Amino acid sequence: MSLEADFTELDEGGERVVRFSGRLTIARLGDVPQRLDVLEVRPVRADVSAVDRVDTVGAWILHKLKRDYGAEIVGASDFAERLIRQVTIADDPAKTHHDDESHLRRILQNVGEATIDALSSLKGLLAFFGGLLIATGTVLRHPGRLRLNAVVQRFETVGVSALGIVGLMSFLIGIVIAQQGAVQLRQFGAEVFTINLVGRITTRELGVLMTAIMVAGRSGSAFAAQIGSMKLAEEVDAMRTIGVPPMEALILPRVLATTLLMPLLGFYSTVLMIIGGGLLCWIGLGIPPETFILRLREVVPMTDLWVGLLKAPVFGMIIGLAGCYQGMQVRGNNEEVGQRTTAAVVQAIFLVIVLDAFFAVFFSSVGWG
């Protein structure tokens, strides 16, 4: 029998039969596929009992006869039948799901899911804050459990190391506020009121707010990354095993450090902003430093300074809580450390701005506006 694939057309009892012979393999097919495509009469059966060997291409040809002409495959070996069956399964078109949802519905669904995630995260943060309060009460009852060395180390991380970037940004922001205010007030011949603008907005709002944003991006993210890495290394679980509460050893020193240092950093930032604004007024408007300082004392009430200093520790506590909370939520892999670090910064800045708006309304209602 020839090894080359071939077929003959027969008429058996009024039925059209195609009988294959040789090897139905890609190397031996020759012009068999072309000759099958031009068959004038549809075959009823395909007899492959004389075929020596079948590969995937040969099985595809037989499947195509069955699919296009409805031919019955007879005489196939067990291997050939399995191969034809697999080709048939592979040829079955995948069912696609048509998305009939409207764009508006998808947008509303995404907004709803984001809202649920945000509320769930806020709920977890509140529960985390409750755990911190319990740990604080325990430390107050047993002062010897407070880890002063850890708190001092966090003082350096949150405060001393941040003085450079906070000071530079505050100084530049003060210059920008003074320059933009002077440009707008010059239209009315009221450049002197630039001092009022710089003094009140930096003392009351921007000094503490911009410091909180920078600390959130710098220290809040560091807290999340440090604690997240410890979670992956199972160091937090090890601390629990040996009887060291992570809330007292890891969380409390960080939150305490940010809470205590935020008023100092906020005041430092406010002073640098005023210096930057005063320098711009001196160079650009010709207002000498003596006049600038005297005018500040006249237009900036002490309540503005107290408002900024009262908000600062609350902002610091929020930043420390958000960073530590997101770090403790790390599970699974290193990629989640980055995700939780980003979430810590976003959550801290969002809560700081929301609380700042709340404080603005509150202090205005009590007459400190």
Legacy VTK file of the C-alpha trace (Angstrom):
# vtk DataFile Version 3.0
C-alpha trace
ASCII
DATASET POLYDATA
POINTS 369 float
0.000 0.000 0.000
1.320 3.422 -0.906
2.320 5.693 1.929
0.953 8.727 0.084
-2.524 9.804 1.131
-5.232 9.277 -1.497
-8.948 8.665 -1.773
-11.414 7.179 -4.236
-15.052 8.005 -4.779
-17.424 5.042 -4.817
-21.136 4.544 -5.185
-22.265 1.771 -2.841
-25.964 1.071 -2.896
-26.802 4.548 -4.049
-24.674 6.132 -1.334
-21.655 8.268 -2.095
-18.580 6.928 -0.253
-15.076 8.408 -0.067
-12.503 5.742 0.773
-9.124 6.973 2.038
-5.836 5.094 1.868
-2.177 5.686 2.764
-1.154 8.068 5.541
-3.310 11.086 6.378
-0.388 13.095 7.704
0.837 16.558 6.841
3.895 15.144 5.078
1.851 12.738 2.878
-1.339 14.677 2.079
-0.302 16.045 -1.291
-3.300 17.573 -3.109
-5.946 15.636 -1.146
-7.395 18.775 0.584
-7.784 20.599 -2.773
-9.481 17.594 -4.427
-11.895 17.236 -1.503
-12.856 20.921 -1.711
-14.072 20.498 -5.295
-16.216 17.395 -4.774
-19.403 17.805 -6.804
-21.459 15.267 -4.854
-21.566 15.313 -1.073
-20.312 12.031 0.408
-22.430 10.122 2.883
-19.603 8.143 4.415
-15.814 8.486 4.758
-14.107 5.117 5.001
-10.673 5.282 6.643
-10.174 1.565 7.287
-7.292 1.510 4.763
-5.466 4.440 6.368
-2.169 3.555 8.039
-1.684 6.650 10.137
-3.513 9.886 11.033
-2.103 13.081 12.534
-3.835 16.283 13.584
-4.040 17.627 10.020
-5.577 14.377 8.746
-8.060 14.368 11.646
-8.980 17.948 10.720
-9.739 16.869 7.133
-12.009 14.073 8.327
-13.687 16.411 10.806
-14.223 18.927 8.018
-15.977 16.253 5.884
-18.215 15.469 8.807
-18.859 19.125 9.584
-19.412 20.431 6.039
-21.021 17.393 4.348
-22.452 15.507 7.284
-20.403 12.443 6.304
-20.141 9.502 8.682
-16.575 8.474 9.580
-16.213 4.679 9.528
-13.298 2.310 9.945
-11.249 4.662 12.141
-8.894 3.230 14.741
-9.209 4.134 18.412
-6.356 6.632 18.122
-7.907 8.237 15.045
-11.289 8.517 16.778
-9.737 10.198 19.811
-7.833 12.607 17.594
-10.959 13.452 15.566
-12.862 13.997 18.806
-10.213 16.397 20.113
-10.187 18.337 16.847
-13.972 18.570 16.977
-13.823 19.961 20.513
-11.163 22.495 19.505
-13.278 23.598 16.527
-16.258 24.350 18.744
-16.536 28.144 18.756
-16.258 29.745 22.181
-19.413 31.308 23.442
-19.035 35.023 24.040
-21.024 37.058 26.502
-22.432 40.209 25.030
-22.291 43.071 27.497
-25.677 44.691 27.221
-25.163 46.943 30.249
-25.265 50.651 29.589
-22.306 52.905 30.275
-24.291 54.762 32.925
-25.025 51.521 34.762
-21.360 50.523 34.739
-20.333 53.952 36.010
-22.877 53.793 38.818
-21.719 50.264 39.664
-18.072 51.383 39.854
-19.025 54.354 42.024
-21.041 52.093 44.304
-18.202 49.578 44.669
-15.701 52.366 45.411
-18.064 53.829 48.012
-18.516 50.452 49.708
-14.728 49.927 49.765
-14.183 53.394 51.235
-16.809 52.856 53.946
-15.367 49.440 54.744
-11.881 50.940 55.050
-13.222 53.726 57.282
-14.954 51.146 59.471
-11.716 49.193 59.780
-9.829 52.391 60.636
-12.310 53.188 63.414
-11.932 49.665 64.831
-8.153 50.089 64.632
-8.456 53.390 66.515
-10.456 51.595 69.211
-7.668 49.044 69.581
-5.157 51.885 69.879
-7.217 53.505 72.647
-7.235 50.217 74.556
-3.454 49.925 74.171
-3.045 53.543 75.316
-5.127 52.842 78.409
-2.969 49.823 79.196
0.216 51.871 78.869
-1.212 54.626 81.073
-1.964 52.055 83.783
1.498 50.529 83.392
3.866 53.356 82.297
6.812 50.980 82.240
5.377 49.354 79.097
5.850 52.551 77.073
8.813 52.093 74.721
10.511 55.489 74.915
13.374 54.449 72.645
10.909 53.609 69.859
9.123 56.938 70.329
12.398 58.885 70.180
13.435 57.037 67.024
10.139 57.985 65.427
10.744 61.606 66.514
13.851 61.593 64.361
12.082 59.952 61.411
8.971 62.109 61.486
10.438 65.397 62.697
14.171 65.955 62.424
14.595 64.243 59.050
11.611 66.133 57.647
12.791 69.634 58.581
14.623 70.174 55.306
11.856 69.269 52.870
9.099 70.835 54.990
11.064 74.071 55.349
11.916 74.327 51.655
8.371 73.620 50.484
6.889 76.022 53.039
9.278 78.805 52.070
8.474 78.406 48.374
4.731 78.213 49.013
4.937 81.460 50.992
6.632 83.131 48.029
3.975 81.830 45.623
1.092 83.003 47.825
2.604 86.488 48.166
3.370 86.768 44.448
-0.074 85.670 43.290
-1.807 87.798 45.899
0.204 90.864 44.942
-0.636 90.399 41.242
-4.363 90.285 41.950
-4.398 93.090 44.549
-2.330 95.384 42.313
-5.385 95.797 40.078
-7.087 97.643 42.954
-4.009 99.452 44.252
-4.105 97.349 47.433
-0.746 95.572 47.367
-0.289 96.277 51.064
-3.048 93.766 51.837
-0.743 91.039 50.574
0.571 90.982 54.142
-2.937 90.212 55.415
-3.281 87.403 52.888
0.067 85.812 53.708
-0.328 86.139 57.451
-3.829 84.793 57.874
-3.879 82.013 55.295
-0.537 80.555 56.377
-1.172 80.818 60.124
-4.713 79.488 60.037
-4.760 76.975 57.157
-1.847 76.353 54.846
0.950 76.012 57.375
-0.573 73.012 59.114
-2.381 71.619 56.061
0.643 71.533 53.768
2.757 70.073 56.574
0.169 67.330 57.089
0.180 66.500 53.376
3.985 66.303 53.283
4.146 64.201 56.457
1.464 61.882 55.063
3.462 61.375 51.883
6.727 60.944 53.729
6.105 59.371 57.135
2.659 57.813 56.588
3.923 55.881 53.588
7.039 54.834 55.507
4.905 53.465 58.362
2.784 51.431 55.941
5.822 50.043 54.121
7.712 49.164 57.317
4.814 47.413 59.027
3.730 45.755 55.765
7.203 44.292 55.300
7.150 43.035 58.879
3.790 41.393 58.226
5.171 39.568 55.190
8.208 38.407 57.171
5.820 37.178 59.920
7.603 39.367 62.455
4.276 40.697 63.737
3.035 37.152 64.363
6.298 36.347 66.092
5.815 39.336 68.400
2.365 38.064 69.367
3.804 34.595 69.975
6.392 35.847 72.473
3.793 38.016 74.232
4.660 41.463 72.799
1.491 43.311 71.694
2.119 44.838 68.246
-0.280 47.664 69.079
1.988 48.775 71.935
5.331 48.009 70.311
4.708 49.180 66.727
1.587 51.304 66.439
1.548 53.433 69.596
5.107 54.855 69.220
4.464 55.888 65.614
1.081 57.470 66.268
2.403 59.197 69.383
5.364 60.606 67.464
3.251 62.062 64.644
0.700 63.450 67.113
3.303 65.241 69.231
5.474 66.521 66.391
2.772 67.828 64.051
2.177 71.048 66.083
5.923 71.755 66.062
6.263 71.025 62.340
3.135 73.067 61.618
4.469 76.072 63.522
7.851 75.676 61.808
6.130 75.529 58.418
4.036 78.604 59.183
7.116 80.625 60.139
8.916 79.592 56.926
5.870 80.519 54.829
5.704 83.944 56.441
9.427 84.444 55.852
8.996 83.515 52.175
6.033 85.867 51.798
7.896 88.643 53.607
10.897 88.228 51.323
8.681 88.537 48.243
6.984 91.633 49.699
10.383 93.174 50.415
11.836 92.472 46.965
8.736 92.796 44.798
6.623 95.371 46.632
9.259 97.367 48.474
7.746 96.656 51.910
10.592 96.512 54.450
10.705 93.628 56.956
9.953 95.953 59.892
6.747 97.141 58.286
5.830 93.609 57.303
6.203 92.348 60.900
4.292 95.284 62.406
1.456 94.785 59.928
1.339 91.066 60.745
0.921 91.817 64.434
-2.010 94.089 63.618
-3.942 91.841 61.208
-3.268 88.294 62.447
-5.169 87.517 65.672
-3.868 84.953 68.127
-6.944 82.834 67.486
-5.590 82.038 64.006
-2.436 80.617 65.550
-4.433 78.598 68.085
-6.677 77.228 65.331
-3.672 75.925 63.417
-2.001 74.471 66.504
-5.201 72.753 67.666
-5.711 71.065 64.309
-2.130 69.850 64.041
-2.172 66.987 66.597
-5.447 65.668 65.174
-3.931 65.615 61.688
-0.825 63.875 63.042
-2.890 61.197 64.746
-4.871 60.583 61.535
-1.664 60.252 59.490
-0.116 57.801 61.949
-3.313 55.763 62.191
-3.800 55.529 58.424
-0.196 54.503 57.790
-0.126 51.845 60.513
-3.593 50.537 59.678
-2.809 50.027 56.001
0.491 48.383 56.893
-1.284 45.891 59.154
-3.649 44.966 56.289
-0.856 43.613 54.076
-1.464 40.014 53.047
0.092 37.672 50.541
2.904 39.262 48.550
5.277 42.196 48.129
3.049 43.840 45.546
0.436 44.477 48.216
2.983 46.459 50.240
3.084 49.058 47.461
-0.688 49.071 47.129
-1.202 49.546 50.859
1.443 52.257 50.979
-0.391 54.181 48.281
-3.695 53.611 50.061
-2.206 54.945 53.308
-1.149 58.223 51.686
-4.460 58.687 49.870
-6.525 57.848 52.942
-4.503 60.126 55.212
-4.636 63.124 52.864
-8.357 62.624 52.233
-9.185 62.458 55.946
-6.957 65.453 56.704
-8.737 67.604 54.123
-12.178 66.455 55.296
-11.289 67.230 58.916
-9.841 70.586 57.891
-13.165 71.511 56.291
-14.965 70.376 59.441
-12.667 72.467 61.642
-13.189 75.514 59.406
-16.961 75.299 59.882
-16.652 74.546 63.597
-14.283 77.409 64.433
-16.384 79.839 62.403
-19.482 78.785 64.343
-17.758 79.439 67.698
-16.563 82.885 66.625
-12.968 82.059 65.754
-13.498 82.660 62.047
LINES 1 370
369 0 1 2 3 4 5 6 7 8 9 10 11 12 13 14 15 16 17 18 19 20 21 22 23 24 25 26 27 28 29 30 31 32 33 34 35 36 37 38 39 40 41 42 43 44 45 46 47 48 49 50 51 52 53 54 55 56 57 58 59 60 61 62 63 64 65 66 67 68 69 70 71 72 73 74 75 76 77 78 79 80 81 82 83 84 85 86 87 88 89 90 91 92 93 94 95 96 97 98 99 100 101 102 103 104 105 106 107 108 109 110 111 112 113 114 115 116 117 118 119 120 121 122 123 124 125 126 127 128 129 130 131 132 133 134 135 136 137 138 139 140 141 142 143 144 145 146 147 148 149 150 151 152 153 154 155 156 157 158 159 160 161 162 163 164 165 166 167 168 169 170 171 172 173 174 175 176 177 178 179 180 181 182 183 184 185 186 187 188 189 190 191 192 193 194 195 196 197 198 199 200 201 202 203 204 205 206 207 208 209 210 211 212 213 214 215 216 217 218 219 220 221 222 223 224 225 226 227 228 229 230 231 232 233 234 235 236 237 238 239 240 241 242 243 244 245 246 247 248 249 250 251 252 253 254 255 256 257 258 259 260 261 262 263 264 265 266 267 268 269 270 271 272 273 274 275 276 277 278 279 280 281 282 283 284 285 286 287 288 289 290 291 292 293 294 295 296 297 298 299 300 301 302 303 304 305 306 307 308 309 310 311 312 313 314 315 316 317 318 319 320 321 322 323 324 325 326 327 328 329 330 331 332 333 334 335 336 337 338 339 340 341 342 343 344 345 346 347 348 349 350 351 352 353 354 355 356 357 358 359 360 361 362 363 364 365 366 367 368
